[in-house]
Amino acid sequence: MDMQLIGAGLKVSAFGLGGVFAVLILFYCATKIMLMFARKSAKKEE
């Protein structure tokens, strides 16, 4: 096994995991924002 190949593989897996966590954080923030707007509109209707 070539050390350069192992380093490239680790770099690709780090980018992959980073992308997955970025999407999860984006999804979490989008859900929080939608809940905030839903609560505001529910208060207006009361």
C-alpha positions as a Markdown table, in Angstrom:
| # | Residue | x | y | z |
|---|---|---|---|---|
| 1 | Met | 0.0 | 0.0 | 0.0 |
| 2 | Asp | 1.2 | 3.4 | -0.9 |
| 3 | Met | 1.2 | 6.0 | 1.8 |
| 4 | Gln | 0.1 | 8.7 | -0.7 |
| 5 | Leu | -3.0 | 6.5 | -1.6 |
| 6 | Ile | -3.9 | 6.1 | 2.1 |
| 7 | Gly | -3.5 | 9.9 | 2.7 |
| 8 | Ala | -5.8 | 10.6 | -0.3 |
| 9 | Gly | -8.3 | 8.1 | 1.0 |
| 10 | Leu | -8.4 | 9.7 | 4.4 |
| 11 | Lys | -8.8 | 13.1 | 2.8 |
| 12 | Val | -11.8 | 11.9 | 0.7 |
| 13 | Ser | -13.4 | 10.3 | 3.7 |
| 14 | Ala | -12.9 | 13.5 | 5.8 |
| 15 | Phe | -14.6 | 15.5 | 3.0 |
| 16 | Gly | -17.4 | 13.0 | 2.9 |
| 17 | Leu | -18.0 | 13.1 | 6.6 |
| 18 | Gly | -17.7 | 16.8 | 6.6 |
| 19 | Gly | -20.4 | 17.0 | 3.9 |
| 20 | Val | -22.7 | 14.7 | 5.8 |
| 21 | Phe | -22.4 | 16.7 | 9.0 |
| 22 | Ala | -22.9 | 20.0 | 7.1 |
| 23 | Val | -26.1 | 18.7 | 5.6 |
| 24 | Leu | -27.3 | 17.5 | 9.0 |
| 25 | Ile | -26.6 | 20.9 | 10.6 |
| 26 | Leu | -28.3 | 22.6 | 7.7 |
| 27 | Phe | -31.4 | 20.4 | 8.1 |
| 28 | Tyr | -31.4 | 21.1 | 11.9 |
| 29 | Cys | -31.3 | 24.8 | 11.4 |
| 30 | Ala | -34.0 | 24.7 | 8.7 |
| 31 | Thr | -36.2 | 22.8 | 11.0 |
| 32 | Lys | -35.7 | 25.3 | 13.9 |
| 33 | Ile | -36.5 | 28.2 | 11.6 |
| 34 | Met | -39.7 | 26.5 | 10.3 |
| 35 | Leu | -40.8 | 25.8 | 13.9 |
| 36 | Met | -40.2 | 29.4 | 14.8 |
| 37 | Phe | -42.4 | 30.7 | 11.9 |
| 38 | Ala | -45.0 | 28.1 | 12.7 |
| 39 | Arg | -45.2 | 29.2 | 16.3 |
| 40 | Lys | -45.5 | 32.9 | 15.3 |
| 41 | Ser | -48.3 | 32.1 | 12.9 |
| 42 | Ala | -50.1 | 30.0 | 15.5 |
| 43 | Lys | -49.9 | 32.9 | 18.0 |
| 44 | Lys | -51.4 | 35.3 | 15.4 |
| 45 | Glu | -54.4 | 33.1 | 14.7 |
| 46 | Glu | -55.3 | 32.9 | 18.4 |
